[in-house]
Amino acid sequence: MAPPLKRRERDTITQALRAGVVPRLGLQHIQVGRAREIREIVRDVERIDEGGSAIRFVIGEYGSGKTFFLNLIRLIALEKGLVTFSADLAPDRRIHATGGQARGLYAEMARNAATRSKPDGGAMASIVERFVGQARTEAEEAGRETGEVIAERLAHFEEMTGGFEFATVVRKYWEGFDTGDEELKSSALRWLRGEFATRTDARKALGVRTIVDDGSVYDHIKLMSAFVRAAGYGGLLIVWDELVNLYKLTSRQARDANYEQILRILNDVLQGSASHLGFLLGGTPEFLMDTRRGLYSYEALRSRLSENTFASDGLVDMSGPVIRLASLSPEDMFVLLRNVRRVMQGEEGALPDEALEAFMAHCSNRIGEAYFRTPRNTVTAFVQMLSVLEQNPGTDWHDLIERVEVGADGGDDLSDIDDSAGGDPQGAQPKSSVDDEGDDDLASFKL
């Protein structure tokens, strides 16, 4: 039996699908297929909860359901008791930079921090208050000062990079909580969210000499994974989408610097150096396999991410870091459309199954099997047709089927991102008119 559908979930799903984006609520009402992939990543979530680590590259074409899949796993992780940090990479948000873009990525992730009780984000204050509340309860039971208990529980942080300042900021939050100093509490949260742009401002507000900057993002992610564990959560799951923005960088030095950070994370996870920490990275096949600009252009990553040569002719191996999203089967697509119909029209949908079959046949005739591989445009067109039927009583669905316009999903703009100013590694020179990759300029040349 399907779970009950709340009005808020119905409105969110309908509005998101009509716009061609993924809803953040109610994904369980429309999810179909991907059973093996979900089962495999649920094992990763359980491994994180047990003290391990995991990393997965979720690879699929534009419109194939990558973002939906990532959000679904994010919600599963929340139900399992993990904290999630999520963000989309963009020209002003990337894993490595020197112009503030990496700090921007961390700040966006921290703003989107989510827990089971706050799945929509903005959970940083709740996480800190939970840690402080547990320390306060422990202090009252033992007849000790809360500040002493907090210092004791954070003592091991000083062995980690940046841990001393991190522990100091958490203690400052407790001071603000204890004295009713809301400004001090707010400053501590701003520091934890990576919102301080200069060390001077942080020193004035909190007395610490460091901030979350471009060079310390991954170190702070590891600190945060240890902190959420200390607060009683199962661990931390980082969800990054739109990694194709790294592929778009025109500067090879900038791309390689970002790929080096990915390699550092990958090595930590595969070697067991990280604990209670997981990463989900969403990207396109070009981002992974392009030997000139993708991850495969970086030999160390290519050797680690290459697929199992035995996994061919229908055989699969999902134990490696890369998970490719398979196409939906015709049966999966039919169930998906039925789920969308149920969300919009209720259990007793006015549109018969015959109309769904006719709609699928029309889409197949227009764009062929692409509508199984990239179902986003198909679902958007279906939602729009249902909206017209709902708002125009008496309209015959037969008259609308042939008017449905649906095309293959070409994805977002693939234009390059010029990173010659502000984002290259320290000491890098501005990009010359001749690219270091020789023919990259010709590859992006347009009349």
Steps between C-alpha positions, in 0.01 A plus 500: 500500500635842403583741784247778560560812293495834680373811323836673544677206338251494213546871428880476527521199268265651242674838488847345482416249227323764293822709512720200422678498837515250784268552800660492843191343657294191424748316279371167635168562325648497149818292530528204262782268396868537603448224758851357477665842507298610803568175683874540444514858626282419800780260597738796473278702734502214750879476470533871581278457805722215619814713481613442144507725195373490143520688172286458190502673163144492368531529122215559261402711203309827532144426603572138593407550866835570668371783717188302589717203597735715711208664682339163563821366657529820701155441648586136572816613681294740712262220594802289602612772743773669295556870440521610137684795344394563139581751228517538124836596355497821297748756360514662845495169693765235449713258700829687460570865422688804626235765443246392761311249283588201720389685813184590312435130440548422870271786603229376264533144635482625859189707426341185355598288802209265567394255768199273531309767691607777258520336156472829311831638629603764752582237763841628614358672809305185592814286472702729727215533750463123512870464582484772764178357646655156538806650669276700734302191599820304561640785712185523713501125563867506601482826696755669272522819298361474148802679358729233646299220343499675161877550516544134592278375216685718249851428628579253221412765239829677576683211336327577168591776256310812606351316796616741771317796343196282429479396866550861611208617285269231641596608853426861401153389393448351845617824663247692294231246586585513871515880523218578259739668255318448171767685303770261620283200411432646156871562440585143597241364257629731226851364552380139492309572179809654337345845468794705633693643205801632696702383798483850647121484533520153656761612752290800605183294537635176646868540582610234248766557239378271222187463288366253249692601188567356157789290625324342799159392368569126508660524845185670630283234340691237699468710816126532443464123451667447838282770658166365377605160630578655838153658490341156471444471125615206290743698286517752217403451134625758248290529182649693207311534174581665166868404505492563125587859598854377570509349151405840357802681649721623216816509711664161530680611818167583664345170391797296619499679837137399547570146384787480750254579778269226373799263494587595859144423611492177300829380652385580855179305449649201321790472747274526805647829625156664530229389740126569523531687171354442155495677162249485215613679183271542201633557149457425131686234298713777346609619843619150583635356176628788289876437478576866429291682761316244711612298800666253264740778392658466845683169487485426874122536495462306177677199648281507810170559324537266202218249474535128557586345162304186592179705545377477140235322296232567759721436803524777759738588782387771741775451756718767337474877555311563173128429467348552158128565497341249265216597270148455628319206349165557323334339803680743734394795286138386507508469880664843525223662296239320712665634815498853360133458406421380854674802651311745281160328468475276804458124527205501260673691223274636227756416231478130399800270454420502129600870491833423669576234240409739219718771653798263522451390140491862387824580685666190358407606149633851556838436669543122495657318793647827638187548708599194706857625550408861576142505632503859634346665192247218466380541859485880464285468187273249674451732800415787268242287319340398831490865606312594182252217553447602862440867420286441193220258595353313208822501297562167326849361560500360146510858370807583710724199440602599147565858614755395762841644413789304649863496394818325608654659807818682398583616849613838622729740323836333444689822436841522661571682825794737473704454816800709407431755774469417865454126496832348399742349750743732668762623260313406185530748218202639307394275215675588177333516164641154425351245737738251664287221359570613147165470326258579786444846355411348162267249668293782651525732198164606357401720205 
